[in-house]
Amino acid sequence: MGKASAQVDEIRLWSRLMDMAAIGATPKGGVNRAALSAEDNQARRRLADWSNELGFETGIDEIGNLYVRRAGRDADLPPIVTGSHLDSQPTGGKFDGAYGVIGGFEALEAIERAGIETRHPIEVVAWTNEEGGRFQPGCMGSFVFIGEKSVADIAAITDSGGITVSSALAETLAAFDDLPRRALATPVAAYVEAHIEQGPRLEDTCKTIGVVTGIQGQRCFSVEITGEEAHAGTTPLAIRKDALKAAMSMISALETIMADETDTVRFTVGRFEVYPCSPNVVPGRVFFTIDFRHPEEAVIAHLTDQIEAICTANARGCDVDVQETVRNTPARFDPDVIATVRQSAERLSLAQMDMPSGATHDALYLARVCPTGMIFIPCAGGVSHNEAESATASDLAAGVKVLADTLVDLAT
């Protein structure tokens, strides 16, 4: 045991991460690789080139998920899969998502260099649009892959510039018309995703490996308030239908019911748009989003089921439309995969702890169709979705060593 992890090369891993970080690099040291953009396609092509250099099979499916495959003894067995995403937030960091893809590729190369023969094939996947920064919702590649929605279901979704998923996806697929087309919804024997933690617990407790036990649930909403535009200098306050003041009342009331002494509730208004956004016009329309997360389904239902009524009660004479956009029940990862990750870390004498994931990952969807687990490594200060996101080369390599040995254990 441990032959694969011994072949993990910290310098090679870091070099590839920095090579990928140069694609879509921002002045503050982060990355901007919007899903299905030219930068995203360039990053995928870089991965495909690395795959070809090592003689692995490379393919793409109809939602743009990119696959790198190392053959196993039995080609008829479903693969053991690892991966994450290469798209980023507009001001994202170097490691969110990219680490899971490039770390997965490093694990695959380590297994190859160790000369290990596995029964199952092992695959690395770069999932499409995990972040949801350009097209909402996120995790499109993984939920289309497992069959929860079809490409047709999301084709008409647009970005802020009016470009549809269908149009952007067509450009991506055309850019990779040299690759074999893979089928969706193919069987997966197990899935393991490596990721930076995106929180401070590992760093705070001086642990190197987070053995992830599951992902908390999430409900997201869009709220559109329609009032009436009016002159700021002449319209009496008593007769205004001020969409901005209505939005402020709604958010304040929601903050009150979401108060949680344990600080477990995660309630976020992440997008807020005011129209016409003129200094001397009473706002006639406001749009905002709500992202709510919690590990317990009962708490999610109790609090989020009140959102529409609270918004209506605080509309202040405006019309309000509340739409649910995302609903994910909490995911519980597979005990055997969790145990395999834990054992791999123990054999490497790496300090570890069990922990849930507060963030959503593609693993949430894979857990619905196959045994799934995740591996976390620390990030500095728990900072993520930020250009200042940082992780050490040694921690990144440690996570890949655990991943490589876990993949071999599951595939053998």
C-alpha positions as CSV (number, residue, x, y, z in Angstrom):
1,M,0.0,0.0,0.0
2,G,1.0,3.6,-0.4
3,K,2.9,3.1,-3.7
4,A,0.7,5.6,-5.5
5,S,1.1,8.3,-2.9
6,A,4.9,7.9,-3.0
7,Q,4.8,9.0,-6.6
8,V,2.9,12.2,-6.0
9,D,5.3,15.1,-6.9
10,E,4.7,18.3,-4.9
11,I,6.7,20.4,-7.4
12,R,4.9,19.0,-10.5
13,L,1.5,19.6,-8.8
14,W,2.3,23.1,-7.8
15,S,3.7,23.9,-11.3
16,R,0.5,22.7,-13.0
17,L,-1.7,24.6,-10.5
18,M,0.2,27.8,-11.3
19,D,0.1,27.0,-15.0
20,M,-3.7,26.7,-14.8
21,A,-3.9,29.9,-12.7
22,A,-2.3,31.9,-15.5
23,I,-5.4,31.3,-17.6
24,G,-7.9,34.0,-16.7
25,A,-5.5,35.5,-14.2
26,T,-6.6,38.7,-12.4
27,P,-4.4,41.6,-11.3
28,K,-4.9,40.8,-7.7
29,G,-3.6,37.2,-8.1
30,G,-6.9,35.4,-8.5
31,V,-8.7,34.0,-11.6
32,N,-11.7,34.8,-13.7
33,R,-12.7,31.8,-15.8
34,A,-16.5,32.1,-16.4
35,A,-18.2,28.8,-17.3
36,L,-18.2,28.0,-21.0
37,S,-16.0,31.0,-21.8
38,A,-12.9,31.2,-23.9
39,E,-10.8,31.1,-20.7
40,D,-12.7,28.0,-19.4
41,N,-12.2,26.3,-22.8
42,Q,-8.5,27.1,-22.7
43,A,-8.2,25.6,-19.2
44,R,-10.0,22.4,-20.5
45,R,-7.7,22.2,-23.5
46,R,-4.6,22.4,-21.2
47,L,-6.0,19.4,-19.2
48,A,-6.6,17.5,-22.5
49,D,-3.1,18.2,-23.6
50,W,-1.6,16.9,-20.4
51,S,-3.8,13.8,-20.8
52,N,-2.6,13.2,-24.3
53,E,1.1,13.6,-23.2
54,L,0.6,10.7,-20.8
55,G,-1.4,8.5,-23.2
56,F,-4.7,8.6,-21.3
57,E,-8.0,8.6,-23.0
58,T,-9.8,12.0,-23.2
59,G,-13.5,12.6,-24.0
60,I,-16.3,15.1,-23.6
61,D,-20.1,14.8,-23.2
62,E,-23.0,16.9,-24.4
63,I,-23.0,19.3,-21.4
64,G,-19.2,19.8,-21.8
65,N,-17.9,17.7,-18.9
66,L,-14.3,16.7,-19.9
67,Y,-13.0,13.2,-19.0
68,V,-9.5,11.8,-18.6
69,R,-9.5,8.0,-18.3
70,R,-6.8,5.5,-17.2
71,A,-7.8,2.0,-18.2
72,G,-8.4,-0.8,-15.7
73,R,-8.1,-4.6,-16.2
74,D,-11.8,-4.9,-16.7
75,A,-13.1,-2.4,-19.2
76,D,-16.6,-3.4,-18.5
77,L,-16.5,-2.3,-14.9
78,P,-17.7,1.2,-14.0
79,P,-14.9,3.7,-13.3
80,I,-13.8,5.1,-10.0
81,V,-14.1,8.9,-10.6
82,T,-12.5,12.0,-9.1
83,G,-12.6,15.6,-10.2
84,S,-14.1,19.0,-9.7
85,H,-14.3,22.1,-11.9
86,L,-12.2,24.7,-13.8
87,D,-14.7,27.5,-13.9
88,S,-14.4,30.2,-11.3
89,Q,-16.2,33.1,-9.7
90,P,-15.5,36.5,-11.3
91,T,-13.0,37.3,-8.6
92,G,-12.1,33.7,-7.7
93,G,-9.0,32.1,-6.3
94,K,-6.4,29.8,-7.8
95,F,-7.5,26.6,-6.0
96,D,-11.3,26.4,-5.7
97,G,-12.2,23.6,-8.1
98,A,-9.0,23.6,-10.0
99,Y,-7.3,21.7,-7.2
100,G,-9.7,18.9,-7.5
101,V,-9.2,18.6,-11.2
102,I,-5.4,19.0,-11.3
103,G,-4.9,17.1,-8.0
104,G,-7.0,14.3,-9.6
105,F,-4.8,14.4,-12.6
106,E,-1.7,14.3,-10.4
107,A,-3.1,11.3,-8.6
108,L,-3.7,9.6,-11.9
109,E,-0.2,10.2,-13.0
110,A,1.2,9.0,-9.7
111,I,-0.8,5.7,-10.1
112,E,0.6,5.4,-13.7
113,R,4.2,6.0,-12.6
114,A,3.8,3.5,-9.8
115,G,2.8,0.9,-12.3
116,I,-0.3,-0.1,-10.4
117,E,-2.8,-2.1,-12.2
118,T,-6.4,-1.6,-11.1
119,R,-9.6,-3.6,-11.8
120,H,-11.7,-0.6,-12.4
121,P,-10.8,2.2,-14.8
122,I,-10.1,5.5,-13.0
123,E,-11.3,8.8,-14.4
124,V,-10.7,12.5,-13.7
125,V,-13.6,14.8,-14.6
126,A,-13.7,18.6,-15.1
127,W,-17.4,19.3,-14.5
128,T,-19.1,22.1,-16.3
129,N,-20.3,25.3,-14.5
130,E,-20.0,24.3,-10.9
131,E,-19.8,27.9,-9.7
132,G,-23.0,29.3,-11.2
133,G,-21.2,32.7,-11.6
134,R,-22.2,33.1,-15.2
135,F,-25.2,30.8,-15.6
136,Q,-27.4,29.9,-12.7
137,P,-27.8,27.5,-11.1
138,G,-24.3,26.0,-10.5
139,C,-23.3,22.3,-10.8
140,M,-24.9,22.1,-14.2
141,G,-22.4,19.5,-15.4
142,S,-23.0,17.1,-12.6
143,F,-26.8,17.4,-12.3
144,V,-27.1,16.9,-16.1
145,F,-24.7,14.0,-15.9
146,I,-26.8,12.1,-13.3
147,G,-30.0,12.8,-15.3
148,E,-31.7,15.2,-12.9
149,K,-32.2,17.6,-15.8
150,S,-31.4,17.5,-19.5
151,V,-29.4,19.8,-21.6
152,A,-32.7,21.0,-23.2
153,D,-34.0,21.9,-19.7
154,I,-31.2,24.5,-19.2
155,A,-30.5,25.5,-22.8
156,A,-32.5,28.8,-22.6
157,I,-30.8,30.1,-19.4
158,T,-29.0,33.3,-20.1
159,D,-26.0,35.2,-18.6
160,S,-26.1,38.9,-17.7
161,G,-25.3,39.7,-21.4
162,G,-28.2,37.6,-22.8
163,I,-26.0,34.8,-24.1
164,T,-27.8,31.4,-23.6
165,V,-26.3,28.2,-22.2
166,S,-27.2,26.6,-25.6
167,S,-25.1,29.2,-27.5
168,A,-22.1,29.1,-25.1
169,L,-22.2,25.3,-24.9
170,A,-22.2,25.0,-28.7
171,E,-19.0,27.0,-28.9
172,T,-17.3,24.8,-26.3
173,L,-18.3,21.6,-28.0
174,A,-17.1,22.9,-31.3
175,A,-13.7,23.8,-29.7
176,F,-13.4,20.1,-28.7
177,D,-14.8,18.4,-31.8
178,D,-11.5,16.5,-32.0
179,L,-12.5,14.5,-28.8
180,P,-14.7,11.5,-28.7
181,R,-18.2,12.2,-27.4
182,R,-19.1,10.5,-24.1
183,A,-22.6,9.5,-23.0
184,L,-24.4,11.0,-20.0
185,A,-25.7,9.0,-17.0
186,T,-23.1,6.3,-17.3
187,P,-22.6,4.1,-14.2
188,V,-20.0,5.3,-11.6
189,A,-18.5,2.8,-9.1
190,A,-17.5,5.6,-6.6
191,Y,-16.7,9.3,-6.6
192,V,-14.1,11.1,-4.5
193,E,-13.5,14.9,-4.8
194,A,-10.5,16.7,-3.4
195,H,-11.0,20.4,-2.5
196,I,-9.7,23.2,-0.3
197,E,-11.9,23.5,2.8
198,Q,-13.3,27.0,2.1
199,G,-13.4,27.5,5.9
200,P,-11.0,27.9,8.8
201,R,-11.5,24.7,10.8
202,L,-8.6,22.6,9.5
203,E,-6.2,25.6,9.9
204,D,-7.5,26.5,13.3
205,T,-7.1,22.9,14.6
206,C,-3.7,22.3,12.8
207,K,-5.2,19.4,10.8
208,T,-4.0,18.6,7.3
209,I,-6.9,16.4,6.1
210,G,-10.6,16.9,6.4
211,V,-12.5,13.6,6.0
212,V,-15.8,15.0,4.6
213,T,-18.9,13.3,5.9
214,G,-21.5,15.1,3.8
215,I,-22.8,18.4,2.5
216,Q,-25.4,20.6,4.1
217,G,-28.7,21.3,2.4
218,Q,-29.5,24.4,0.4
219,R,-32.5,26.4,-0.8
220,C,-32.2,29.4,-3.1
221,F,-34.8,32.0,-4.1
222,S,-35.1,35.0,-6.4
223,V,-37.2,37.9,-5.2
224,E,-38.5,40.5,-7.6
225,I,-40.2,43.6,-6.3
226,T,-42.2,45.9,-8.6
227,G,-43.1,49.3,-7.3
228,E,-43.5,52.6,-9.2
229,E,-40.8,55.0,-10.4
230,A,-41.4,58.5,-9.3
231,H,-39.7,61.9,-8.9
232,A,-37.5,62.0,-5.8
233,G,-38.2,65.7,-5.2
234,T,-41.9,65.9,-5.8
235,T,-43.5,62.6,-4.8
236,P,-44.8,62.5,-1.2
237,L,-43.4,59.6,0.9
238,A,-46.9,58.5,1.9
239,I,-47.9,57.6,-1.6
240,R,-44.6,56.1,-2.9
241,K,-44.3,52.5,-4.0
242,D,-40.5,52.4,-3.3
243,A,-39.2,49.0,-4.3
244,L,-35.9,49.6,-2.6
245,K,-37.5,50.4,0.8
246,A,-39.7,47.3,0.4
247,A,-36.6,45.2,-0.2
248,M,-34.8,46.6,2.8
249,S,-37.9,45.8,5.0
250,M,-38.0,42.2,3.7
251,I,-34.3,41.6,4.2
252,S,-34.5,43.1,7.7
253,A,-37.4,40.9,8.7
254,L,-35.7,37.8,7.2
255,E,-32.6,38.5,9.2
256,T,-34.6,38.5,12.3
257,I,-36.1,35.1,11.8
258,M,-32.8,33.7,10.6
259,A,-31.0,34.7,13.8
260,D,-29.2,31.6,15.2
261,E,-27.2,31.5,18.5
262,T,-25.3,28.5,17.3
263,D,-24.2,30.3,14.1
264,T,-25.2,27.2,12.0
265,V,-27.7,29.0,9.8
266,R,-26.2,30.4,6.6
267,F,-28.5,33.1,5.1
268,T,-27.1,35.3,2.3
269,V,-28.4,38.0,0.0
270,G,-25.7,37.7,-2.7
271,R,-27.2,39.6,-5.6
272,F,-29.0,42.9,-5.4
273,E,-30.1,45.0,-8.3
274,V,-32.0,48.3,-8.3
275,Y,-33.8,49.9,-11.2
276,P,-33.5,52.4,-12.7
277,C,-30.6,53.2,-10.4
278,S,-30.8,56.9,-10.8
279,P,-30.0,59.3,-7.9
280,N,-33.3,61.3,-8.3
281,V,-35.7,58.6,-9.1
282,V,-37.7,56.5,-6.6
283,P,-36.7,52.9,-7.4
284,G,-39.4,51.1,-9.3
285,R,-38.0,47.6,-9.3
286,V,-35.6,45.6,-7.2
287,F,-34.3,42.1,-7.7
288,F,-32.4,40.1,-5.1
289,T,-31.4,36.5,-4.3
290,I,-31.5,34.5,-1.2
291,D,-29.1,31.6,-0.5
292,F,-30.0,29.5,2.6
293,R,-28.0,26.5,4.0
294,H,-28.2,24.3,7.0
295,P,-27.2,20.6,7.7
296,E,-30.7,19.7,9.0
297,E,-33.6,19.3,6.6
298,A,-36.2,20.1,9.3
299,V,-34.5,23.5,10.0
300,I,-34.3,24.3,6.3
301,A,-38.0,23.6,5.8
302,H,-39.1,25.5,8.9
303,L,-37.2,28.7,8.1
304,T,-37.3,28.9,4.3
305,D,-41.0,28.0,4.1
306,Q,-41.6,31.4,5.8
307,I,-39.7,33.5,3.2
308,E,-42.5,34.1,0.7
309,A,-45.0,35.2,3.5
310,I,-42.4,37.5,5.1
311,C,-41.6,39.2,1.7
312,T,-45.3,39.6,1.0
313,A,-46.0,41.1,4.5
314,N,-43.2,43.7,3.9
315,A,-44.0,44.7,0.3
316,R,-45.0,48.2,1.3
317,G,-47.6,48.5,-1.5
318,C,-45.4,46.9,-4.1
319,D,-45.9,43.7,-5.9
320,V,-43.5,40.9,-5.0
321,D,-42.7,37.6,-6.8
322,V,-40.7,34.9,-4.9
323,Q,-39.4,32.0,-6.9
324,E,-37.4,29.0,-5.6
325,T,-34.4,28.4,-7.8
326,V,-32.5,25.7,-6.1
327,R,-33.4,23.0,-3.6
328,N,-30.9,20.4,-2.4
329,T,-31.4,18.1,0.6
330,P,-28.4,17.5,2.8
331,A,-26.1,14.8,1.4
332,R,-24.7,12.0,3.6
333,F,-21.6,10.5,2.1
334,D,-20.9,6.7,1.9
335,P,-19.5,5.2,5.1
336,D,-17.1,2.9,3.2
337,V,-15.7,5.8,1.1
338,I,-15.3,7.9,4.2
339,A,-13.5,5.0,5.9
340,T,-11.2,4.5,2.9
341,V,-10.3,8.2,2.9
342,R,-9.7,8.1,6.7
343,Q,-7.5,5.0,6.4
344,S,-5.4,6.5,3.6
345,A,-4.7,9.5,5.7
346,E,-3.8,7.4,8.7
347,R,-1.3,5.3,6.7
348,L,0.3,8.5,5.7
349,S,0.4,9.8,9.3
350,L,-1.5,12.9,8.4
351,A,-3.5,14.7,11.1
352,Q,-7.2,14.5,10.2
353,M,-10.7,15.2,11.3
354,D,-14.2,14.4,10.2
355,M,-16.2,17.4,9.1
356,P,-19.2,18.3,6.9
357,S,-19.0,20.6,4.0
358,G,-20.8,24.0,4.2
359,A,-20.3,24.6,0.5
360,T,-22.0,22.8,-2.3
361,H,-19.9,20.7,-4.6
362,D,-20.5,18.4,-7.6
363,A,-20.1,15.6,-5.0
364,L,-23.6,16.5,-3.8
365,Y,-25.1,15.3,-7.0
366,L,-22.8,12.3,-7.5
367,A,-23.8,11.1,-4.0
368,R,-27.3,10.5,-5.4
369,V,-26.1,7.8,-7.8
370,C,-22.9,6.3,-6.4
371,P,-20.9,5.9,-3.2
372,T,-19.2,9.3,-2.7
373,G,-16.7,11.1,-0.4
374,M,-14.6,14.2,-0.3
375,I,-11.1,15.2,0.9
376,F,-10.5,18.7,2.3
377,I,-7.1,20.4,2.8
378,P,-6.6,23.7,4.6
379,C,-6.8,27.1,2.9
380,A,-5.3,30.2,4.6
381,G,-7.8,31.9,6.9
382,G,-10.6,29.9,5.4
383,V,-10.7,32.5,2.6
384,S,-12.3,31.3,-0.7
385,H,-14.3,32.8,-3.6
386,N,-11.7,35.6,-3.3
387,E,-8.6,36.5,-5.2
388,A,-6.6,36.2,-1.9
389,E,-7.4,32.4,-1.7
390,S,-4.2,30.6,-0.7
391,A,-3.0,27.1,0.2
392,T,0.5,25.6,0.8
393,A,2.2,23.3,-1.7
394,S,2.8,20.7,1.1
395,D,-0.9,20.7,2.1
396,L,-2.0,20.4,-1.5
397,A,0.4,17.5,-2.1
398,A,-0.8,15.8,1.1
399,G,-4.4,15.9,-0.1
400,V,-3.4,14.3,-3.4
401,K,-1.4,11.6,-1.7
402,V,-4.6,10.7,0.3
403,L,-6.6,10.9,-2.9
404,A,-4.2,8.7,-4.9
405,D,-4.2,5.9,-2.3
406,T,-8.0,6.1,-1.9
407,L,-8.5,5.8,-5.6
408,V,-6.3,2.7,-5.8
409,D,-8.0,1.1,-2.8
410,L,-11.4,1.7,-4.4
411,A,-10.4,0.6,-7.8
412,T,-8.4,-2.5,-6.9
